[in-house]
Amino acid sequence: MSIIQDIRDKYAKLTVVLVALALLGFILTDYFSGKSRASGNVAITIGSVNGNTIGFEEFNQKVIQAEENLKTQGYSQGAALTQQALEQAWNQEIGQLLLKEELKALGVSVGKKELADLLYGPGAPQDLQNQFKDPQTGVFNPALAKQNIDQALKSGTPEQKTNIVNYIDALANMRMADKYLTLFSNSINFPRWIIEKQNAENSQLARLSFVRELYTSVPDSAVKISNEEIKDYINKNKTQFKQQESRTIQYVVFGASPSAADSAAALSSLNNQKERFASSDNVERFLAGEGAPYYNGYINGKSIQQAVKDSLFGLAPGATFGPYLEADRFLIARMVGVTRMPDTVSIRHILISTQNRDSATAYNLCDSLQKAIAGGTSFDSLTAKFSDDPGSKNTGGKYENVSSGQMVAPFNDFIFLKSTGAKGIVKTDFGFHYIEILSQKGGGSGYKIAYLPQEIVASQETDNLALNKANEFAGDSKDLKSFNANYEKKLKTQGVVKSVATDISPISYEVRGVGASRSFVRAIYEAEMGDVLKPERIDNNYIVAVVTEANKEGTTSVETARLTVDPVLRNKKKAELLSKKIGTITTLEAAASALGGKQIETIDSIRFAGSFSFGYEPRVAGAAFNMANKGKVVSAAIEGLSGVFVVRVDNIGSTPVLDGDVVSLRESRYQQAKQAYANQYSPNNPVSILRSAATIKDRRQERY
């Protein structure tokens, strides 16, 4: 395989490494060309960062690559994966553009010598180190790597040249991002005096006596909060009330799940196939003809988790059981074979893939490796050089404590049906494997079982019935008022629940509680507030929704903010009422009497860094450790978070607190701050700070 092809094949691995290493959130993704989701090649701008536009075609390739990367990490295909890939690519694109501006302004770059060291020095990418090794020593040969890359850049195709240039650019950008992070981390400092001051504060002890009256003692009806007061609070705290564009809906669900008649039809259909399935002389071919999956390997009985497993285990080879119900389908099981097998196996193998070579060539190479190992050649060295299995290439081809069913069937049966020490070549869909069984643990019965399924699906009649009900309700509901009235009159009495879905963004693929449907989200955004949407089929339901909120990007509305602001302002007014009730403070006893005979409470041995038995009250803590208050009643009632406090500071002292020596504490604080800078989700992360000050336009919803 050529250097060009190897770099292309392994480029996704570099992206995974960059995801882990690009601590600033500056993640460089693949530049591979690929099939676009959108028809045609029309260039379109889907957003901008500080005036720098983001084109659809290039961005879409990054979304596709992000999806592929997520799949390799085990994520299942679906709306959730697409949504995550879209957000990941968008955040990376924003981070990349913001950092590009900063790096240019700061003059941060990677010179030719530094770039050569990145590619061919001691810290060269593992991809290149693995590929360009001296055949005699097995050590990375930088001269060979440079020779191949230079040749490819000189005489390769335009696409090949682009791939290599982008590979090199990715390394350079990662290095510049690391330099940028270092500028911040090297500026972190916690002076000795700060640590010493905090230690002194943490060593303090106080004794406190107080009278308190909780805000809950004042009825909410005693105070009123106007819209103007909430608006004024929002204006004074605008950074707390930034909002993204979003929609809220109310909706009702009309179920189109299979009926009892549909279930009976599925059962009847499966029963009609039972005799053919039971008498088939080739189970695998029969199931393939029915479009049903079949794992033609033995599974340890301890790994089979089915409610009817005892009935299955009692079958003789060739016998059938069922139909029986499992989730949303009926099944007929046929016992193919029973044997003894271990619980887990540890093996090592070398895979010679047939993806880029014909079967005869692959087998001959695998057979040559088998003979070389028999002659004393190191298994590990041959694995590192020849194996095409990335999952075990760097571990000497080993897989430890493998459970049955984890590997493809031919591989599975070789390692579980042969004994420890067995060696041999096995053919699978991936190619030819030279396998050696290292150890086996446990034991029990193993079963090879074939399953003929019949999914229970809704009939057209069932579907039409649900759709007609949904259409009738939607037709009678022209706005929010009639939607709610019709629900109360026609659906509530039938047990239908009206639900709410909030925070639906323009680019959402899924609505919480409803399911995944990009078309449904588009319909929500095409509607105006108060509009009733036509029925939308999502999974086994028809959804009828009405738009109840349409929040634009900017500052939260008074209505939305009231939920959080109202309690704050209400408690403030209650504090004023309670303070007026207490009057001029002279003694705790007088304050207790003014509040209707409240009890005087005492807390002893509290620390500045600790908490009170009645919860978090920072203003009370501040008063307790103010040396000016020692031995006195604080002259004004304290407006706390939970109520009003009248406080007397009986005593303030100190004891040694062993928080660690100053040097260790400074180092600990430094490491914590450094991690905060590196965490891309932290508000202290440089890219997060740049993003908060940036002008970002997002129009992804126009194409996704």
HELIX and SHEET records of a PDB file:
HELIX    1   1 ILE A    3  LEU A   21  1                                  19    
HELIX    2   2 PHE A   56  THR A   72  1                                  17    
HELIX    3   3 ALA A   79  LEU A  106  1                                  28    
HELIX    4   4 LYS A  112  TYR A  120  1                                   9    
HELIX    5   5 GLN A  126  GLN A  131  1                                   6    
HELIX    6   6 PRO A  142  SER A  155  1                                  14    
HELIX    7   7 PRO A  158  SER A  185  1                                  28    
HELIX    8   8 ARG A  192  ASN A  202  1                                  11    
HELIX    9   9 TYR A  215  SER A  217  5                                   3    
HELIX   10  10 ASP A  220  ALA A  222  5                                   3    
HELIX   11  11 ASN A  227  LYS A  236  1                                  10    
HELIX   12  12 LYS A  238  PHE A  241  5                                   4    
HELIX   13  13 ALA A  260  SER A  279  1                                  20    
HELIX   14  14 VAL A  283  GLY A  289  1                                   7    
HELIX   15  15 GLY A  301  SER A  303  5                                   3    
HELIX   16  16 LYS A  309  PHE A  313  1                                   5    
HELIX   17  17 SER A  359  ALA A  374  1                                  16    
HELIX   18  18 PHE A  379  PHE A  386  1                                   8    
HELIX   19  19 LYS A  393  THR A  395  5                                   3    
HELIX   20  20 ALA A  409  LEU A  417  1                                   9    
HELIX   21  21 GLN A  460  ASP A  476  1                                  17    
HELIX   22  22 LEU A  480  ASN A  486  1                                   7    
HELIX   23  23 TYR A  487  LEU A  491  3                                   5    
HELIX   24  24 LYS A  492  GLN A  494  5                                   3    
HELIX   25  25 ARG A  518  GLU A  526  1                                   9    
HELIX   26  26 VAL A  558  ILE A  582  1                                  25    
HELIX   27  27 LEU A  588  ALA A  594  1                                   7    
HELIX   28  28 PRO A  618  ALA A  624  1                                   7    
HELIX   29  29 MET A  627  ASN A  629  5                                   3    
HELIX   30  30 VAL A  662  ALA A  678  1                                  17    
HELIX   31  31 PRO A  686  ALA A  693  1                                   8    
HELIX   32  32 ARG A  700  GLU A  702  5                                   3    
SHEET    1   A 3 ASN A  52  GLY A  55  0                                        
SHEET    2   A 3 THR A  45  VAL A  49 -1                                        
SHEET    3   A 3 ILE A 696  ASP A 698 -1                                        
SHEET    1   B 4 GLU A 601  ARG A 607  0                                        
SHEET    2   B 4 GLN A 204  LEU A 214 -1                                        
SHEET    3   B 4 GLY A 643  SER A 654 -1                                        
SHEET    4   B 4 ILE A 638  GLU A 639 -1                                        
SHEET    1   C 2 LYS A 242  GLN A 243  0                                        
SHEET    2   C 2 GLY A 554  THR A 555 -1                                        
SHEET    1   D 4 SER A 499  ILE A 504  0                                        
SHEET    2   D 4 SER A 246  GLY A 255 -1                                        
SHEET    3   D 4 ASN A 541  ASN A 551 -1                                        
SHEET    4   D 4 GLU A 536  ILE A 538 -1                                        
SHEET    1   E 4 ILE A 299  ASN A 300  0                                        
SHEET    2   E 4 GLY A 444  GLU A 455 -1                                        
SHEET    3   E 4 ARG A 329  MET A 341 -1                                        
SHEET    4   E 4 THR A 320  GLU A 326 -1                                        
SHEET    1   F 4 LYS A 398  SER A 403  0                                        
SHEET    2   F 4 THR A 344  SER A 353 -1                                        
SHEET    3   F 4 GLY A 431  LYS A 441 -1                                        
SHEET    4   F 4 LYS A 423  THR A 428 -1                                        
SHEET    1   G 2 GLU A 510  VAL A 511  0                                        
SHEET    2   G 2 GLY A 515  ALA A 516 -1                                        
END                                                                             
